[in-house]
Amino acid sequence: MKKIGLILGSNLPSRICPEIGNWVHNNLDSSDYETEVLDLSQINLPFLDETEIPAKQQYQKDHSKEWSQKIKSLDAVIFLYPQYNWGYPAVLKNAIDYLASEWRDKKVSFISYGSHGGLQAQIALDLVAVGLKMAKLSTNPLININADMFTDDHQLISGQLDRQKYKIALLKTELESII
C-alpha cells in the first residue's frame, strides 16, 4: 500500500499543529493509501549535526540515517505548519536540511495555517522545494485560523475547521489520482 507522511512542522509547546494534524489525517483517510503522522517535536532531530553536507549522503548519526530511511519510504509528504514571522518554523527547515536527494522528485503538498492562511510561509518554503527539486502537488491548502475558533482558555473548538474541509478533500482527490 502507498504511504503518505504528514509532517507536523511545529514544536512550539502551545501549538495547535497536533489538533489540525488530527483533523487533516481524519479527512485524508483513504483506502488508496496509508497516512503516517510524523511529529517533528517527537522525532526531535538536533540542530543539523552531521559532518558532511546532506548531498553526500554520508550520514554518521543514527537519527540522520533513520530520518533518511523514513522519508525514502514515503510515496508523498504533506508538510503541515504554521506561519511564524512571515516564514515557516525553524524545526521544519532543520528537518528538511538534514536531507537532500531524498527530497528529489518526492511528491509534496504544503498545508500552512495562520490568520491569513500562511501564504507567506508557503512562498518561503516554495523556494526550498524548487531548490531541492521536490515535486510539489497542485493542491496546497491555506487554513485560516482566527480568534473565534478558540475557547477562552485558547483551546481549538471542535468542528471549527470543518468549514475548510473542502480544501483537504481536494488534496485527497489529488493524492488518490497520482499515487
Secondary structure, 3 states (H helix, E strand, C coil): CEEEEEEECCCCCCCCHHHHHHHHHHHHCCCCEEEEEEEHHHHCCCCCCCCCCHHHCCCCCHHHHHHHHHHHCCCEEEEEEECECCECCHHHHHHHHCCCHHHCCCEEEEEEEECCCCHHHHHHHHHHHHHCCCEECCCCCEEECCHHHECCCCCECCCHHHHHHHHHHHHHHHHHHHC
